[in-house]
Amino acid sequence: MADARRFRGPIDLHTHSSVSDGTETPGELVRAAAAAGLGTVALTDHDSTAGWLDAAAASVEVGVTVIPGMELSTRIEFASVHMLGYLFDPANEALVAETERIRTGRLKRAEDMVRHISQDYDITWDDVMAQATDGATVGRPHIADALVARGLAPDRSAAFAGILHWRAGYYLPHYAPDPLTGVRLIRGAGGVPVLAHPGTGGRGRVIPDDRLKRLVDAGLFGLEIDHRENTEDGKARLHELAARYGLAITGSSDYHGSGKPNRLGENTTAPEVLDRIIEEATGAAPFYAS
């Protein structure tokens, strides 16, 4: 497979643009990936594929391969579980319908949260919309940016640790399917699903074996283990589970531009893992630079 490879490393398989909650356009993100020395980058905006074509155009411009993808919102009761999907058909009817439902739920959740926050802080819905680009998946990061713009938090991270933290009393959940549905939707669209940063809560809060087994049986491809938010004991448990169930291991930055401290290429994925993703996918192809 290596002789037939059309992409170069290093490989970062988890980034966000202004289409969701990043601060750079898809094209700017791809150009930033080139400046950071990456050879391949995946665009994985939340519940949206709207940035794919802009990223594809930039890939030719700067010589970086782009893996089109998405970070699909899923949920187990009140716990958010993010599912990375790669190289799926963006026109798949079931997936399009579900992502539209998720985005609608995110928007209503954001509006309701701002209504509650505005009872105690000087912030309006117009302040939030001023932080989002046209067509973006509006969510808590845009509320955080509005809080910063209003001088109510020093930066996005502080807003999430303060006013937007669930303990502050303003947090509200939004609609999302369960992870099993997420895996089936991505596979049904010809894509390859990977659980995003599933070890952030530590070893004891990694997804239970029986639930993970059901995801594997449905077509889960891998676990994003090399990620700054996974704890060390969480990573150890994930490595055990990956070995047990034959799951691939990915590494990524989860880059959001200036919205988070994460840096492009701070964690990367092995070329042989991306080889397997490309080989298994039937819904879309990478945007090769040449």
Secondary structure, DSSP 8 states (H G I E B T S, - for coil): -GGG----S-EE--B--TTTT-SS-HHHHHHHHHHTT-SEEEE--BT--TTHHHHHHHHHHHT-EEEEEEEEEEEETTEEEEEEEES--TT-HHHHHHHHHHHHHHHHHHHHHHHHHTTTSS--HHHHHTTS-TT----HHHHHHHHHHTTSSSSHHHHHHTTTSGGGT---------HHHHHHHHHHTT-EEEE-STTTT-GGGS--HHHHHHHHHHT--EEEEE-TTS-HHHHHHHHHHHHHHT-EEEE---B-GGGSS--TTSS---HHHHHHHHHH--S---B---
